[in-house]
Amino acid sequence: MFPTPRSCAKLRVAIVAPSIAILGGQAVQAQRLLAAWARDPEIEAWLVPINPLPPRWLRVATRIKYLRTVVTQLVYWPLLLRELRGADVVHVFSASYWSFLLAPLPAILIARAMGRPVLLNYRSGEAPDHLQRSRLARTILAIVDQNIVPSAFLSDVFASFGIASRIIPNIVDRERFRFRLREPLRPRLISTRNFEPLYNVACALRTFQRVQAQYPGASLTLIGGGTQEASLRRIARELNLRAVVFAGRVAPDEIHHYYDDADIYIQTPTIDNMPSSVLEAFASGLPVVSTDAGGISAILTDGIMGFLAPLDDDVRMAECVIRFLEDPPLARRVALAAYSATAALTWDNVRNEWAAAYRGLAALSFAATPTQPA
């Protein structure tokens, strides 16, 4: 039988999430949480990676697509057994579809078998379709000890399926992403979404083509990587675009330099939730133009904190970018309003919400643990 969590001043939290080797929103937010807790006197947190590095003799197998999944699972389950037994609370990050089955589900099953309370931190903009399709996902979400989501969008999606949730927003680091107004505002665009279908970066390239037609000196920097990189490079050539830089994947500790060098942030996803990239652009002082996907409208008020365009609408996207360039006072007002909204998303404001969620679950767990005879 597994030992019960020890009661001590420091609450012990196992955070089950992607390591930064999987560069994306979940990994970035997990890294920020871990870095913040490392300085905290009340919470001790550690990462249990969903993508553990296998032993050296098995690493060659990770180069083969489906075999990589098998090897990862063979390493992941024993890792969970070792790492979760010392936790008072298990904080599980979650995406959707197959990722839900391969990463959060094993952690939830093992944590429950050990009697550890589970906080499921669901973060996928694909939630409406995922929950509609998967009875298993709906069942799991309904039986975990607490569901935490980063946006009102996801909270509403959960509620539509009768699943309770609590909102704790993503964290933005206003010390690293330093605010400055762009005066003059120049047509230097940046997008930091990975090259996968749901982010529709092709629409960003078409948007840039329209902007460059009016501003020949315009530039576009694309940060990211993914399965569509080759096709996006081909599209950039076919559109005869100039000054498009494919900068590749950039470490979270370095990406603020790219925001600082840009003047306008654009993104064109078809599916999204509460992207950290938009919050980082807000914190950096970049006016933002985005498609109105998923939960973006919950963090970006159209016309006040940036502009929203219909999905896959490069015409409207370009019109919004050009409007900023032609109306610098508007761009200034929008940048200031967006930056003001990030004050509620700093660690100082979010920290107590996470601590309260952890302590509430730990208290329930301790109360349910039978008292051992002397």
N, C-alpha and C positions, 0 to 999 in steps of 0.2 A: 504494500500500500504506500502511496506517495505521501511524503510529509506535508503537513499543513503549513501555509505560509507563516513565517515568524513575525510576530508583532514587534515593530521597532519604530524609532522615530522617523527613519527614512523609508518611505514607501517604495517598494521595488516593482518596476513596470517593465515587462518585456514588450518591445515594439516589433511586431512582425510586419515587415515591409520590404520593398525592393532596396537593395543597396544601390549606391550611386553608379555601379556598373550598368544598371538599367536607367539611363538618363531620361527622366521624365518627371511629371508633376508630383507623383507619389514619393519618389525617391528624394526629391528636393525638400518636400515638406517634412518627411521623416528625418532627414539630415538636420533640418532646422530645429525640429523638436529635440533631437538628441543633443545637439550643441547647446541649446538653451538649458536643458535639464542637467547637463554636465556642470553648470555653474550654480545649480540650485541646492539649497541646504535641506530640502524636504523630500525631494524625489530622486531616486536612483533609477535611471532608465538605460537599457541596452538594446542593441539591434539584433533581431533574429532574422537574417536575410532570407527572403523567399527564393533567392538565386545563389545558394551557397556554392563556393568553389569546391569541386570534387577533388579527391586525392589525385596526385600527379599522374598515376598510372591510368586513371579514367578520363583525363581531360581530353585526350584525343577523340573520345566518343562525343564530346560536346560540339564537335564541328559538324555532326550529322543531325539534321533537323529533328526528327522524331526520337532518335536515340538520345539526343540531348535532354528531352523531357523526362525520359525514363531514368537517366543517370541523376538528374536534378532531384527527382522524387526519392530515389534511393538514398540520397544524402540528406534531403530536407526533413524527412520524417524522423530519423534518429536525432537530428539537430533539435527539432522541436521537443522531443522527449527529454533531452538534456537541459535545454535552456528554459523551458517553461516551468519546470518544477520549483525553481527558486523565486518565481514571481508571485507577487500579491495580486496583480492585475495583468491581464494579457490584452494589449492594445493591438488589434489586427487591422491593417490597412487592406482595403478591398477595391478591386476593379470589377469587371463583369465578364459574362460568358465563360470561356474555358479558363481564363485566369482565376475566376472565382472558385472553380472546382479544384484547381491545382495548387492555389496558394492559401486563401483564407479558410477554405473548408477543412483541410487537415489540421490547421492551427486551432480552429474552433473545436473540432472533435477531440483533439488531444487535451486541450485546456479544460474542457468540460469533464473528461474522464479523470483528470487530476483534481477536479473540484475548484478550479481557478475561475474567477469571474472574467467574462469576455466583453470587451468594448469593441464593437465592430465599427470601423471608420470607413464608411462607403464613400467613394469619391468619383464615380464614373458618370459622365454625361450620358452614357448609354443606358442608364437605369430604366427609363420608360419601356424600352423594348426588352431589355434583359428580364425585368420582373414580370412583364406580360407573358414571356415565353417560358420562364422557368419556375415551376411549382416548388422545386427544391430550394431555389434561392429565396423565394417568399417564405418558405417554412423556416429556413435557417435564420433569416432576418427577424422573424417573429419570436424566435426562442432565445436569441442571445440576450445577455443581461442588459446591454444598452447599445443603441444605434446612435452614432454621431455622424452628422453630415456637415459639409462646409458651407452650404448655401440653402436659402429658402426654396430654391428650385427643387433640390433633391428632397427637402423636407416635405414639400407638396406632393412630389411623386410617391414617396413612401406613404403619406397619408391616404393617397388615392387607392392604395392596396391595403389599407387598414393597419399599417405598420407605424408604430410610434418612433419618433426620432428627436434628437436635440441638435441644434445648430451650434457648432464652434467653427468660426471662419478660419481660412488659411492665414498664415503668418506672412507679413512682409517686413523685410529688414530695411528700415529707413536710414540706418547708418551706412549700410553698404550701398544701397541704391539712393544716391544723394540727389536731392531735388535742385534743379536749376531751370529757369525760364529760357526758352530759345528766342533770343532777340539779337539779330533777325532770325526768323524761322526759315529754314532752308529745306529744299526737297530731298532730304536724306532720310530714306525710309528704312525701317527694320522690321523683320518678322522673326519670331523665335519658336515657331511650332515645328514639330518633327514632320518628316516627309512621309506621312501615312495618309490613307484615303480620307479619314474623318476630318483631317485638318485642311484638306483641299487647297494646298499651297499653289496649285495651278491657277486658282482664281486670284491669288496675290500677284502672280506674274502678269496676268492679263490686266489687273488693276494698274500695275506699274507701267505697262505699255501705254495706257491711256494718259497717265500722269507725265510720262517722259515725252509724249507727243506735244504737250504744252510747255514742259520744262525740260528742254534737252539735256541740261546738266544734272538731272535727277539721278540718284543712286538708290540701290536696294541691297541690303545685306540680309541674307537668309541664314539663320542659325538653326542647326538641327541635322538630323540624318534619318534614314529609314528606307523602306522598300521602294519608294517612288523617286529616289534621287536621280537615277539615270533618266527617267522620263521627264522630270522637271528640268534637268539640264538641256534635254532635247527641246522642250517647249521654249525655253529661254532663247535657244538658237533660232528656232523657227519664227519667233516673234521679233527677231533682230534686235533684242534688247542689249543696251550698253550698260556698263557699270553695275552689273549684277554680280555680287560676291557670294559664293557658296562657302561659308566660313566653317562648315562642319559642326560637330558637336562641341560644345564649350562647357567646361566645368562650372558648376554653380558659383564657385568662389571667384570666377573670372568674368562671368557674363555681364556684370555691371559696367565694365569698360565699354562694351558694345552699345549698351543703352546710352551711355554718356556721349558716345560719338555720333549718335543719331538725333534726328529732330522730330520724326513722326513715327508712331508705331501702328502697324497694320496686321490684322490676322483675319483669316477667312474660313474658319471651321464650319462644318455642317452639323457637328455634334460637339457639345462642350458642357462644362459645369461652371466652376469658379476658377478659371485659369490663373495660376500664379503669374504668368507672363503679363497679363493685363495689370495686375496689381503692381508688378515691378515697373512697368511703364508709367503708371500713375506716380509712384514714388520718385521716379527719375525726372518727372516733369515733361514727359512726352505726351502730346495730344494723341488720342487713340481713335482709330477707326476699325470697327469689327463688324463681321456679320452677326446677325441676331440669332445665335445658336444657343439652344438649351438655357442654361442659367445665366448667360452673360448679361442680360438685361437687369438681373437682380443686383449686379455690382456696377453697371454702367448705365446711368440714366441718359437716354438719348437727348442730345442737344445741350446737356448740362455738364456731363463728365466725359463727353466724347460723342462719337456718332455711331449709330447702328444702321447697317444695310441689310436688305433681304439676303437670304442664303444664295450663294453662287452668283451674286449680282456685281460683277466687276464694274459696270457702268456707274452704279450708285456709289460703290466704294471709291472710285476715282473722283467722282463729284465731291465727295466729302473731304478727301485729301486736298483737292484743289481749293475747296472753300476755306480750309484752314490757311493755306498758303496765300490766299487773296484777302484774308481778313485776320491779320495778326492779333488785334485786340480780342477777337473771339477765341483764338487759339490760347491766348494768355488766360482768359477767364476760365476756359475749360480745364486747362492744366492746373490752375489753382484749386478749382472745385474738386478735381479728382484727387489731388494730393491731400486735401483736407480730409477726404473720406478714408484715407489709409491710416489715420491716427488711431482708429478703433481696431486696427489689425496688427498693431505692434505687439511684441511679446509681453510687454508690461500689462497690456489690457487683456490678452488672450490667456496668459499663464494661469490665472486664478480659475478660469473656466475649466481648463484641463485638470488642474489639481483637484477641484471639487468633484469632477466626474470620477477620477481615480479613487479618491477617498470615499466617495459614496458607495462605490462598488466593493471596495475592500472592507468597509464597515459591514455590509450585508454578508460578505463571505465569512468574516470573523464571527458575526452573530450566529451564522448557521453552523459553525464548527462546534461539535460537541466538546464539552469541557473534559479534559483528560483527568482521570483520578490521580490523586497525589500518591 
